[in-house]
Amino acid sequence: MDVTRRLQGESTDPALSGRNPCACQPTTLDLGIVSVVPSPYQRDLFRALALRSDIRLKVYYLERSAPDSPWPEEPLQPYETILPGFWFSVAGARFHVVSKNPRPDQHQFLVLNSLTSSLSQWKLRFRSKSQKLLFWAEPLRPQSTRLRSMVQRLLTSPIGGVDAIVGIGSQAVKSYKEHWPSIPCFNVPYHCDLLPFFENPATFQGLKEEVRFLFCGQLIARKGVDVLFQAFDRLVHKGYPVRLLLVGRRAELDQILAAVSVEAKNRISYEGFFDPKRLSGIYSQAHVFVLPSRYDGWGVVVNQALGAGLPVICSDAVGAGYDLVDHGVNGYRVPAGDPDRLADCMEDLIAQRERIPQFGAASRRMVEAFTPDQGADKWSKVLLQLL
């Protein structure tokens, strides 16, 4: 069976196709999920969950769109709803107040994907004993100020009362197990639709003339864009034929570019913000994907890079790097904030260009296990285990 058929969900395994593998157990799992915003990456997984015959799904969003991620708005599905309310800022984060109770107690299982809402805090602190409560999240983010640390401790203090924690990636699981070792912990990271990337893969055209590196994400210091520019500048000054493609919200780009040499600037191309449906086109033009974040709880752009058949160089602060990047096989992990190590790994692939398509092929094989159907199957198994 080829990769495209697997990505489209055509499988001989009834669990992966959404059918109940055991006719003698026609269990319907009533699942409610509270998330922040209709992210196109979460919605791929929610769509797969909604198609399963063993799950009855309802998704509650705290807001219609996020100001820092201007994704195109798409119609909500019948299982999706936007909760009424408003938000205010607490230590730089948005806290959502839900003004009308959506009756989440009706669900057999309730999954909270955010701590920063009145609904989540109420459910955590005054939970229904007849309902299984789960917390699904990326690793807790290190806080830079005393105030933010205090707010985080306040918001996370009731996590110890949930029935299970579902970490978004192995690093999240490791972190939550350290904090709450007695609570069952599962690993269900983001599984997104990669079919457009598999159908429009990187071809490595022009690789003999220059190596094209791609960054996709908000152009901000947290994503390590300044570190990437420092590493890239060193490659340019060594005379390597390289180009850097940038995709994402412009944000802090102009300020960070001020420290870059004129020679390096001439080899940096800002492509703008792309609708997720169009991203495969720019990925297919690249040779190597780079994500040197100072913190990234997961990083769906890594899934996409693997789907496009690209090697990935990411920092050790990128959650997806521990599940999707096998060091020396399909890419490299480097210390966050270290431009020298980043430049070394970029230079390694420039010097040994035959590794680039080899790493890329390994990337595609690795990400075959991260389709939305497979993510929905993992969720089904978690819920059945908690019954």
Buried (B, 14 or more C-beta within 10 A) or exposed (E): EEBEEBBBBEBEEBBBBBBBEEEEEEEEBBBBBBBBBBBBBBBBBBBBBBBBEBBBBBBBBBBEEBEEEEBEEEEBBEBBEBBEBEBEEBBEBBBBBBEEEBEBEEBBBBBBBBBBBBBBBBBBEEBEEEBBBBBBBBBBEEBEEEEBEEBBEEBBEBBEBBBBBBBBBBBBBBBBBEEBEEBBBBBBBBBBBBBBBBEBBBEBEEBEEBBBBBBBBBBBBBBBBBBBBBBBBBBBEEEBBBBBBBBBBEBBBEEBBEEBBEEBBEBBEBBEBBEBEEBBBBBBBBBBBBBBBBBBBBBBBBBBBBBBBBBBBBBBBBBBBBBBBBEEBBBBBBEBBBBEBBBBBBBEBBEEBEBBBEBBBBBBEBBBEBBBBBBBBBBBEBBEEBE
